[in-house]
Amino acid sequence: MLKFNSIKPLILIGFLAFGFVLDIQAQTKNSNNDIWFHYVGKNMLTKKLSFTFEGTLRFANGFDEKQQWFVRPSVDYQFAKWFTGSIGYSHYNTYSYGNPAMNKISIPEDHLWFQGTFVHNSGDFKFTHRLRDELRYVDVAVKDPVTEEFEIDHYEYRNRFRYMFLLNHPITKKEEATKLFAFFGDEVFMNLGSNAGKTFLNQNRIIGGVGYNINKHHQLQLSYIHQNIWNYPNTFQESNPTVRLSYITNFDWYQKAE
């Protein structure tokens, strides 16, 4: 019998191949050169309970156009050394960008989500598996027959499931603590349920980059991400080369209070 560790690369290859099939099926295609600024702050409230705040500001085609911003607070609990569960909320605003543009006007979106993160190590390699179920409330724009302009008319509930695989390996260490490290992975966004639209895959992101631990509280990451997006009716696809700069903080507030 095949072990799970032996089939994980096959699962990843399968997702990438499925993305290639959707790339063929999508009708209109566009590409944008994106720049993302990203912040994640983890705040330990007890030894196992934490509050995390994440925020992103994204630009398309250099800094020529605004692409998207979001805020994402969550509460996290470490049930075991290898497993953390989270519940969170996200608010997005996605702009009209690119030529042609996928969205005619800015589209707000709100999520309630549940997440499980599994971590294990093999030598110096660290493996992360993150699964997130997103309950999405997406505003829908319709064209006014009188003015012929698009405006938000209503929202729709959509369910999306995300799986991220990330491999991390140290490059340099100082006193047994990792300073510089490299990472590589992939994340797939899957539409689920009766209101899933015309495509199973909503997004796919291949990621690779390096990170630097300034100290135990502050970290910087520089990533290259290749992002593919398919719209709800599967008539439009974006293929976006992306550079992301991330600043990550980690504070133990409960220890300071003791």
Buried (B, 14 or more C-beta within 10 A) or exposed (E): EEEEEEEEEEBBEEBBEBBEEBBEEBEEEBEBEBBBBBBBBBBBBEEEEBBBBBBBBBBBBEEEBBBBBBBBBBBBEBEEEEBBBBEBEBEBBBBBBBEEBBBBBBBEBBBEBBBBBEBEEEEEEBBBBBEBBBBBEBBEBEEEEEEEEBEEEEBEEBBBBBBBBBBBEBEEEEEEEBBEBEBBBBBBBBBBEEEBBEBBBBBBBBBBBBBBBEEEEEBEBEBEBBBBBBBBEBBBBBBBEBEBBBBBBBBBEBEEEE
